[in-house]
Amino acid sequence: MINKRLLIKHLLAHNDENSFYDKKRKLNIDQKEGKAKFLKHICALANSNPSNNSYIVIGVEDEDNKVTGVDFFDDSKIQNLVNAYLANPPLVSYENIPFPHLPDHLVVGLVTIKPNTGKICSLRKNIWKYYGGSVFIREGSISMPKVFGIELKDVNSATVAAIEKNAQNNIELTLDGVFDFMQKRRDFQPDYKVFKEYFVVCWAGKMKRSNHEVYYSRVDIELINEQVKLFYSELDEVSISIDKDYFKIVEYVHLGLQNKFHYYPLEEVIIKFKDNAGYDIESKLLFEPPQFDKKILYHIYNSNNALILKLKNNIPLTTAEESDLLNLPGTYLICYLNHFNFAIEKLQAAKDLLKNHNLDAYLAYKESMRILRKVKYS
């Protein structure tokens, strides 16, 4: 089993990006340009590595390889995006890798690309400035369009195999990981369980009981063997179920209007551990968008637009408006889920205004976009 933190260190030791690995300071697939560039790199790396894995490391400075980290990104539907836009799509996974020096909410993103062996990957349809049918390939550290003479060459298998071999996990790394987690999360009732006498899952969270059910907030869940953060949230509540063969997480989101909020189940994730030292992660969207009276929504939608206009024009907000601003991302999301199609465009356009004016409102923005991303690609 590969220790993903160790793998990232070995990849970064190569220093310069090349035909089997790329590095990015951040990833933005909420915007069309960022989504298109991400798909271009996936396509190019798959075509340049027809017989081995290739990787994208996210949260690293390009100049000096400084690990700065990115927000935890829990998009389990990223394969759906790849399948929608690429012909002969590779298998793509996104994992969140904690590093000791980073704050709890920051990780290094690791995208693993497993090629569709022997088949040329291409864009299935137009996106941004790239046309459907385009094929990309890596030339050094650049993902370039290839117009003719496309030939898949296996040139990196030996190098990648050596890197992955040197990143294999061992007992010392596993024990160190368990002790580090238990110490770091000691304020939130840390616990662990060993599955199949091999896998170690650690988790922590602030526990609360409601109607004989146990829920957790401030949740952190890690698969220690691979140094992968499986789940992290400062806001939402989750329920956890454990069996000898699986670890199940059900995530809830807090949504509502006019100070009437409810918890709605968002997603169920089950990690199933197998006897052959493997595991599968299965996710199922549970979310049913709450429906509200259209007259109330029109009022809230227009009020949100007026708040954004005030921020644009540097007009001070009243105390009540500051409170409404904290709910603005969630209420825009509710409007969108109730067929106000321009609500998300309004919210995305307000991103920088929220970030510069109120950090809590900006965190609420990121949470709303995360929920939308899960719903959209399911």
C-alpha positions as CSV (number, residue, x, y, z in Angstrom):
1,M,0.0,0.0,0.0
2,I,1.3,3.4,-1.0
3,N,1.8,6.1,1.7
4,K,0.4,9.1,-0.3
5,R,2.3,11.7,1.7
6,L,5.5,9.9,0.9
7,L,4.5,9.6,-2.7
8,I,4.0,13.3,-3.0
9,K,7.5,14.0,-1.5
10,H,9.1,11.6,-4.0
11,L,7.2,13.3,-6.9
12,L,8.3,16.8,-5.7
13,A,11.9,15.5,-5.5
14,H,11.8,15.5,-9.3
15,N,11.4,19.2,-8.9
16,D,10.3,20.0,-12.4
17,E,7.0,18.9,-13.8
18,N,7.3,16.4,-16.6
19,S,5.3,14.0,-18.7
20,F,4.0,11.9,-15.7
21,Y,3.4,14.5,-13.1
22,D,2.1,18.1,-12.8
23,K,1.8,20.5,-9.9
24,K,-0.6,23.3,-9.3
25,R,-1.0,26.0,-6.6
26,K,-4.7,25.5,-6.6
27,L,-7.6,23.9,-8.6
28,N,-10.7,25.7,-9.6
29,I,-13.3,23.6,-11.4
30,D,-16.2,25.8,-10.3
31,Q,-15.3,28.1,-13.2
32,K,-15.4,27.1,-16.9
33,E,-11.8,28.1,-17.6
34,G,-10.5,26.2,-14.6
35,K,-12.6,23.1,-15.5
36,A,-11.3,23.2,-19.1
37,K,-7.7,23.5,-18.1
38,F,-8.1,20.6,-15.6
39,L,-9.6,18.4,-18.3
40,K,-6.8,19.3,-20.7
41,H,-4.1,18.2,-18.2
42,I,-6.0,15.0,-17.4
43,C,-6.2,14.2,-21.1
44,A,-2.5,15.0,-21.8
45,L,-1.2,13.0,-18.8
46,A,-3.4,10.0,-19.8
47,N,-2.1,10.0,-23.4
48,S,1.5,10.5,-22.2
49,N,1.3,7.6,-19.8
50,P,-0.6,4.8,-21.5
51,S,0.8,2.1,-19.2
52,N,1.3,3.7,-15.8
53,N,-0.3,6.1,-13.4
54,S,0.3,9.8,-13.7
55,Y,-0.3,12.5,-11.0
56,I,-1.2,16.1,-10.3
57,V,-0.1,17.5,-7.0
58,I,-2.2,20.5,-5.8
59,G,-1.2,23.0,-3.1
60,V,2.4,23.5,-4.1
61,E,4.3,26.6,-5.2
62,D,5.6,26.2,-8.7
63,E,8.9,28.1,-8.1
64,D,10.3,26.4,-5.1
65,N,8.0,23.4,-4.3
66,K,6.9,25.0,-1.1
67,V,3.9,23.0,0.3
68,T,1.2,25.7,1.0
69,G,-1.9,23.5,0.9
70,V,-5.4,23.9,-0.3
71,D,-8.9,23.6,1.2
72,F,-10.1,20.0,1.8
73,F,-11.9,19.0,-1.4
74,D,-14.4,16.2,-1.1
75,D,-15.7,15.9,-4.6
76,S,-16.3,12.2,-5.0
77,K,-18.0,12.8,-8.3
78,I,-14.9,14.1,-10.1
79,Q,-15.0,10.9,-12.3
80,N,-18.4,12.0,-13.5
81,L,-17.0,15.3,-14.8
82,V,-14.2,13.4,-16.6
83,N,-16.6,11.0,-18.1
84,A,-18.9,13.8,-19.3
85,Y,-16.1,15.7,-21.2
86,L,-13.5,13.1,-22.3
87,A,-13.7,10.2,-24.7
88,N,-11.8,7.1,-23.6
89,P,-11.6,8.7,-20.1
90,P,-9.0,7.5,-17.6
91,L,-9.9,6.6,-14.1
92,V,-9.4,9.7,-12.0
93,S,-9.4,10.0,-8.2
94,Y,-8.8,13.0,-5.9
95,E,-7.4,12.5,-2.5
96,N,-6.7,14.9,0.4
97,I,-3.3,14.4,2.0
98,P,-2.5,16.0,5.4
99,F,0.9,17.4,6.0
100,P,2.1,18.0,9.6
101,H,3.0,21.7,9.2
102,L,-0.3,22.6,7.6
103,P,-3.4,23.8,9.6
104,D,-6.2,21.3,10.0
105,H,-8.3,22.7,7.2
106,L,-5.5,22.6,4.6
107,V,-4.2,19.6,2.8
108,V,-2.3,18.7,-0.4
109,G,-4.5,17.5,-3.2
110,L,-3.4,14.4,-5.1
111,V,-5.0,13.6,-8.4
112,T,-4.2,10.0,-9.6
113,I,-4.8,9.3,-13.3
114,K,-5.0,5.6,-14.4
115,P,-5.1,5.4,-18.3
116,N,-7.6,3.6,-20.4
117,T,-4.9,1.3,-21.7
118,G,-4.1,1.6,-25.4
119,K,-6.8,4.1,-26.2
120,I,-6.3,7.8,-27.1
121,C,-8.1,10.2,-24.8
122,S,-9.7,13.3,-26.3
123,L,-12.2,16.0,-25.6
124,R,-15.8,14.7,-26.2
125,K,-17.3,18.2,-26.6
126,N,-16.4,21.9,-26.6
127,I,-15.4,23.6,-23.3
128,W,-14.1,27.1,-23.0
129,K,-11.7,27.7,-25.9
130,Y,-11.0,23.9,-26.5
131,Y,-12.9,22.1,-29.2
132,G,-14.5,18.7,-29.1
133,G,-12.2,16.1,-30.6
134,S,-9.1,17.9,-29.4
135,V,-6.2,15.6,-28.2
136,F,-3.6,16.7,-25.8
137,I,-0.2,15.3,-24.9
138,R,2.6,16.3,-22.6
139,E,5.7,17.8,-24.0
140,G,8.0,18.2,-21.0
141,S,6.0,20.1,-18.4
142,I,3.4,21.5,-20.9
143,S,0.1,20.0,-22.0
144,M,0.0,20.6,-25.8
145,P,-2.6,20.0,-28.4
146,K,-1.7,17.3,-30.9
147,V,-3.2,17.6,-34.3
148,F,-1.8,14.6,-36.2
149,G,0.6,11.7,-35.9
150,I,-0.7,10.7,-32.5
151,E,1.2,7.7,-31.1
152,L,0.9,6.5,-27.5
153,K,4.4,5.8,-26.1
154,D,5.4,4.0,-22.9
155,V,8.4,5.9,-21.6
156,N,7.7,6.4,-17.9
157,S,6.6,3.1,-16.5
158,A,10.0,2.2,-15.0
159,T,10.4,5.7,-13.4
160,V,6.9,5.7,-12.0
161,A,7.1,2.1,-10.7
162,A,10.3,3.1,-8.8
163,I,8.7,6.1,-7.2
164,E,5.7,4.2,-6.1
165,K,7.8,1.4,-4.7
166,N,9.8,3.8,-2.6
167,A,6.5,5.3,-1.3
168,Q,5.3,2.0,0.2
169,N,3.9,2.2,3.7
170,N,5.4,0.3,6.7
171,I,4.5,-0.3,10.3
172,E,6.6,2.6,11.6
173,L,4.8,5.1,9.4
174,T,1.4,3.7,10.4
175,L,2.1,3.8,14.1
176,D,3.6,7.4,13.8
177,G,0.4,8.4,11.9
178,V,-1.9,7.0,14.7
179,F,0.0,8.7,17.5
180,D,0.2,12.0,15.6
181,F,-3.6,11.9,15.0
182,M,-4.5,11.0,18.6
183,Q,-2.3,13.8,19.9
184,K,-3.4,16.5,17.4
185,R,-7.1,15.8,17.8
186,R,-7.1,15.1,21.6
187,D,-9.7,17.8,22.3
188,F,-12.3,16.0,20.1
189,Q,-12.5,12.5,21.5
190,P,-10.2,10.8,19.0
191,D,-10.6,7.1,18.3
192,Y,-9.4,4.4,15.9
193,K,-10.3,1.0,14.6
194,V,-8.3,-1.6,12.7
195,F,-10.1,-3.3,9.8
196,K,-9.1,-6.7,8.4
197,E,-6.1,-6.7,10.7
198,Y,-4.5,-4.2,8.3
199,F,-6.3,-0.9,7.8
200,V,-6.3,1.7,10.5
201,V,-8.9,4.4,10.4
202,C,-8.7,7.3,13.0
203,W,-11.5,9.7,13.6
204,A,-12.4,12.6,15.9
205,G,-15.3,15.0,16.3
206,K,-17.4,16.9,18.8
207,M,-20.2,14.5,19.8
208,K,-23.8,15.4,20.5
209,R,-26.9,13.3,21.1
210,S,-30.3,14.0,19.6
211,N,-33.3,11.7,19.9
212,H,-31.1,8.8,20.9
213,E,-28.9,9.3,17.9
214,V,-25.2,10.4,18.0
215,Y,-23.9,13.1,15.6
216,Y,-20.5,14.7,15.2
217,S,-19.3,18.1,14.2
218,R,-15.7,19.3,13.7
219,V,-15.2,15.9,12.1
220,D,-11.8,14.6,10.9
221,I,-11.4,11.1,9.5
222,E,-8.2,9.6,8.2
223,L,-7.0,6.4,6.6
224,I,-3.7,6.2,8.3
225,N,-2.1,3.5,6.1
226,E,-2.2,5.8,3.1
227,Q,-2.1,9.1,5.0
228,V,-5.4,10.1,3.3
229,K,-7.9,12.4,4.9
230,L,-11.2,10.8,4.1
231,F,-13.5,13.5,5.5
232,Y,-13.1,16.9,7.2
233,S,-15.7,19.5,8.1
234,E,-15.8,22.4,10.5
235,L,-19.5,23.1,9.9
236,D,-21.7,20.1,9.0
237,E,-22.8,17.3,11.2
238,V,-22.3,13.6,10.4
239,S,-23.3,10.3,11.7
240,I,-20.8,7.4,11.8
241,S,-21.6,3.7,11.6
242,I,-18.9,1.0,12.0
243,D,-19.0,-2.7,11.2
244,K,-16.1,-5.2,11.1
245,D,-16.0,-4.7,7.3
246,Y,-16.9,-1.1,6.7
247,F,-16.9,2.5,8.0
248,K,-19.9,4.6,7.0
249,I,-20.4,8.3,7.1
250,V,-23.7,10.2,6.5
251,E,-23.3,13.9,6.1
252,Y,-26.0,16.4,6.8
253,V,-26.2,20.1,5.7
254,H,-27.9,22.9,7.5
255,L,-30.3,24.9,5.3
256,G,-33.3,27.1,5.8
257,L,-35.0,30.5,5.4
258,Q,-36.0,33.2,7.9
259,N,-34.3,31.6,10.9
260,K,-36.1,28.3,10.3
261,F,-33.3,25.8,9.6
262,H,-33.3,22.0,9.2
263,Y,-30.6,19.3,8.7
264,Y,-30.9,17.6,5.4
265,P,-29.0,14.4,4.6
266,L,-26.5,15.2,1.8
267,E,-24.4,12.1,1.1
268,E,-23.6,8.7,2.3
269,V,-20.0,7.4,2.0
270,I,-19.1,3.8,2.8
271,I,-15.5,2.6,2.9
272,K,-15.6,-1.2,2.4
273,F,-12.5,-3.1,3.4
274,K,-11.6,-6.4,1.6
275,D,-9.6,-9.4,2.6
276,N,-7.1,-8.9,-0.2
277,A,-5.6,-5.7,1.4
278,G,-7.8,-3.5,-0.8
279,Y,-10.8,-1.3,-0.2
280,D,-13.6,0.4,-2.1
281,I,-15.2,3.8,-1.4
282,E,-18.8,4.0,-2.4
283,S,-20.8,7.2,-2.3
284,K,-24.5,7.9,-2.7
285,L,-26.2,11.2,-2.9
286,L,-29.1,11.5,-0.5
287,F,-30.0,15.1,-1.0
288,E,-33.5,16.1,-1.8
289,P,-33.6,19.9,-2.3
290,P,-36.0,21.6,0.1
291,Q,-38.8,23.4,-1.7
292,F,-40.2,26.8,-0.6
293,D,-42.9,29.3,-1.5
294,K,-41.9,31.2,-4.6
295,K,-43.1,34.6,-3.3
296,I,-40.8,34.2,-0.3
297,L,-37.9,33.2,-2.5
298,Y,-38.4,36.2,-4.9
299,H,-38.3,38.5,-1.9
300,I,-35.1,36.8,-0.6
301,Y,-33.5,36.7,-4.0
302,N,-34.1,40.4,-4.6
303,S,-32.8,41.2,-1.0
304,N,-29.6,39.3,-1.7
305,N,-29.1,41.2,-5.0
306,A,-29.5,44.5,-3.1
307,L,-27.0,43.4,-0.5
308,I,-24.4,42.6,-3.2
309,L,-25.0,45.9,-4.8
310,K,-24.3,47.7,-1.5
311,L,-21.1,45.8,-1.2
312,K,-20.1,46.7,-4.7
313,N,-20.7,50.4,-4.0
314,N,-19.0,50.3,-0.6
315,I,-22.2,51.3,1.2
316,P,-22.1,50.3,4.9
317,L,-24.5,47.5,5.9
318,T,-26.8,47.7,8.9
319,T,-26.5,45.1,11.7
320,A,-29.5,43.2,10.3
321,E,-27.9,43.2,6.8
322,E,-24.6,41.9,8.2
323,S,-26.6,39.0,9.7
324,D,-28.4,38.4,6.3
325,L,-25.1,38.4,4.6
326,L,-24.0,35.3,6.5
327,N,-27.0,33.5,5.2
328,L,-26.7,34.9,1.6
329,P,-24.7,32.0,0.1
330,G,-27.2,29.4,1.6
331,T,-30.3,31.3,0.5
332,Y,-28.9,31.8,-3.1
333,L,-28.3,28.1,-3.2
334,I,-31.9,27.4,-2.1
335,C,-33.1,29.8,-4.8
336,Y,-31.1,27.9,-7.4
337,L,-32.4,24.6,-6.2
338,N,-35.9,26.0,-6.6
339,H,-35.2,27.0,-10.3
340,F,-33.9,30.5,-9.9
341,N,-31.3,29.7,-12.6
342,F,-29.3,32.9,-12.2
343,A,-28.9,32.7,-8.5
344,I,-25.6,30.7,-8.7
345,E,-24.1,33.2,-11.2
346,K,-25.0,36.0,-8.8
347,L,-23.3,34.1,-5.9
348,Q,-20.1,33.3,-7.9
349,A,-19.9,36.9,-9.0
350,A,-20.0,38.0,-5.3
351,K,-17.2,35.6,-4.3
352,D,-14.4,38.3,-3.9
353,L,-16.8,40.8,-2.3
354,L,-17.7,38.3,0.4
355,K,-14.1,37.3,0.9
356,N,-13.0,40.8,1.4
357,H,-15.9,41.9,3.6
358,N,-16.6,39.0,5.9
359,L,-14.6,35.7,6.3
360,D,-17.6,33.8,7.8
361,A,-19.7,34.8,4.7
362,Y,-16.9,33.6,2.5
363,L,-16.7,30.2,4.3
364,A,-20.5,29.9,3.8
365,Y,-19.9,30.6,0.1
366,K,-17.4,27.8,-0.2
367,E,-19.8,25.5,1.7
368,S,-22.7,26.3,-0.7
369,M,-20.5,25.7,-3.8
370,R,-19.3,22.4,-2.3
371,I,-22.9,21.3,-1.9
372,L,-23.8,22.4,-5.5
373,R,-20.8,20.6,-6.9
374,K,-21.9,17.3,-5.3
375,V,-25.5,17.7,-6.6
376,K,-24.5,18.8,-10.0
377,Y,-22.2,15.9,-10.9
378,S,-24.3,13.1,-9.4
